[in-house]
């Protein structure tokens, strides 16, 4: 097995376990009803980029636009998302969180910080530095994968 295959396997295993554990524990601490992961992820995208459009949100989530439109409709109906016309293009929509969504996001973030943040705070300074130093490289790998998916190798332009 190549080094990159070993690293990849370990990376995927660790990140999946962290996400699973975080998702389970934070869901227990947050108001009911529990939201599907895709809806939660969309709320976090909108929280980080208020006013984002549906197409940009779809790109951020690596989902099809119609899938995000469905999620938007569900979240609007649940009272968690506002969909307002874009002043520059009345056919497009701008997404913002409702007060109810802001409360849920704050609760999720607090629960996640209590769980994962405290564990990271107890890590050795060397481990904290190693994790922080790995983040830019992981972001570059993510962007490369996104480019590869958008333009698969060997595809004629």
C-alpha positions as CSV (number, residue, x, y, z in Angstrom):
1,X,0.0,0.0,0.0
2,X,1.3,3.5,-0.9
3,X,1.9,6.1,1.8
4,X,-0.9,8.3,0.3
5,X,-3.3,5.4,0.5
6,X,-2.4,4.8,4.2
7,X,-2.7,8.5,5.0
8,X,-6.0,8.7,3.1
9,X,-7.5,5.7,4.9
10,X,-6.5,7.1,8.3
11,X,-7.7,10.6,7.5
12,X,-11.1,9.4,6.3
13,X,-11.5,7.1,9.3
14,X,-10.6,9.8,11.8
15,X,-12.7,12.6,10.2
16,X,-15.7,10.3,9.8
17,X,-15.4,9.3,13.5
18,X,-15.1,12.9,14.6
19,X,-18.1,13.9,12.5
20,X,-20.2,11.0,13.8
21,X,-19.4,11.6,17.4
22,X,-19.8,15.4,17.1
23,X,-23.1,15.0,15.2
24,X,-24.6,12.6,17.8
25,X,-23.5,14.5,20.8
26,X,-24.4,17.9,19.6
27,X,-27.8,16.7,18.3
28,X,-28.6,15.6,21.9
29,X,-27.9,19.1,23.2
30,X,-29.9,21.0,20.6
31,X,-33.6,21.6,20.3
32,X,-35.9,19.1,18.7
33,X,-36.9,18.1,16.1
34,X,-33.5,17.0,14.9
35,X,-32.7,18.2,11.4
36,X,-31.2,16.0,8.7
37,X,-27.5,16.5,8.2
38,X,-28.0,18.2,4.8
39,X,-30.3,20.8,6.3
40,X,-27.9,21.4,9.1
41,X,-25.0,21.8,6.7
42,X,-27.0,24.3,4.6
43,X,-27.8,26.3,7.7
44,X,-24.1,26.5,8.5
45,X,-23.2,27.6,5.0
46,X,-25.8,30.4,5.3
47,X,-24.6,31.3,8.8
48,X,-21.1,31.7,7.4
49,X,-22.2,33.5,4.2
50,X,-25.4,35.5,4.9
51,X,-27.1,36.4,1.7
52,X,-25.6,33.5,-0.3
53,X,-27.6,32.4,-3.3
54,X,-28.8,28.9,-4.0
55,X,-26.3,28.2,-6.7
56,X,-23.4,29.3,-4.5
57,X,-24.8,27.3,-1.6
58,X,-25.0,24.2,-3.9
59,X,-21.4,24.7,-4.9
60,X,-20.3,25.0,-1.3
61,X,-22.1,21.8,-0.3
62,X,-21.1,20.0,-3.5
63,X,-24.8,19.3,-4.2
64,X,-27.0,19.8,-7.2
65,X,-28.9,23.1,-7.3
66,X,-32.3,21.4,-7.3
67,X,-31.3,19.4,-4.2
68,X,-30.4,22.7,-2.4
69,X,-33.7,24.3,-3.6
70,X,-35.5,21.4,-1.9
71,X,-33.6,21.9,1.3
72,X,-34.3,25.6,1.1
73,X,-38.0,25.0,0.8
74,X,-37.9,22.6,3.8
75,X,-36.0,25.1,5.9
76,X,-38.2,28.0,4.9
77,X,-41.3,25.9,5.9
78,X,-39.6,25.0,9.2
79,X,-39.1,28.7,10.0
80,X,-35.3,28.4,9.9
81,X,-34.5,30.2,6.7
82,X,-35.5,33.4,4.8
83,X,-35.5,33.3,1.1
84,X,-35.6,36.9,-0.3
85,X,-35.4,38.0,-3.9
86,X,-32.0,39.2,-5.0
87,X,-32.2,43.0,-5.6
88,X,-29.9,42.7,-8.6
89,X,-31.7,39.7,-10.2
90,X,-35.3,39.2,-9.1
91,X,-35.2,35.6,-10.4
92,X,-32.4,34.7,-7.9
93,X,-32.8,34.3,-4.2
94,X,-30.7,35.4,-1.2
95,X,-30.7,33.2,1.9
96,X,-30.5,34.4,5.5
97,X,-31.2,32.7,8.8
98,X,-34.2,33.4,11.0
99,X,-33.8,34.2,14.7
100,X,-34.8,30.6,15.4
101,X,-32.0,29.3,13.2
102,X,-29.5,31.6,14.8
103,X,-30.4,30.1,18.2
104,X,-30.0,26.6,16.9
105,X,-26.6,27.4,15.3
106,X,-25.4,29.0,18.5
107,X,-26.5,25.9,20.5
108,X,-24.8,23.5,18.0
109,X,-21.6,25.5,18.1
110,X,-21.6,25.6,21.9
111,X,-22.2,21.9,22.1
112,X,-19.5,21.2,19.5
113,X,-17.0,23.5,21.3
114,X,-17.8,21.8,24.6
115,X,-17.1,18.4,23.1
116,X,-14.3,18.9,20.6
117,X,-13.0,22.2,21.7
118,X,-12.3,21.0,25.2
119,X,-10.5,17.9,23.9
120,X,-8.4,20.1,21.5
121,X,-7.6,22.4,24.4
122,X,-6.3,19.5,26.4
123,X,-4.1,18.3,23.5
124,X,-0.4,19.0,23.8
125,X,0.8,22.2,22.2
126,X,2.7,20.2,19.6
127,X,-0.5,18.3,18.6
128,X,-2.4,21.6,18.5
129,X,0.3,23.1,16.3
130,X,0.3,20.0,14.0
131,X,-3.4,20.1,13.6
132,X,-3.4,23.9,12.9
133,X,-0.5,23.5,10.4
134,X,-2.3,20.7,8.6
135,X,-5.4,22.8,7.9
136,X,-4.1,24.8,4.9
137,X,-2.8,21.6,3.2
138,X,-6.2,19.9,3.8
139,X,-8.0,22.9,2.3
140,X,-5.7,22.6,-0.8
141,X,-6.5,18.9,-1.1
142,X,-10.2,19.7,-0.9
143,X,-9.9,22.3,-3.6
144,X,-8.0,19.9,-5.8
145,X,-10.6,17.3,-5.4
146,X,-13.3,19.9,-6.3
147,X,-11.4,20.9,-9.4
148,X,-11.0,17.2,-10.4
149,X,-14.7,16.5,-10.0
150,X,-15.6,19.6,-12.0
151,X,-13.1,18.8,-14.7
152,X,-12.2,15.1,-14.7
153,X,-8.7,14.3,-16.0
154,X,-8.6,13.3,-19.6
155,X,-11.9,15.0,-20.4
156,X,-11.7,17.1,-23.6
157,X,-12.5,20.8,-23.1
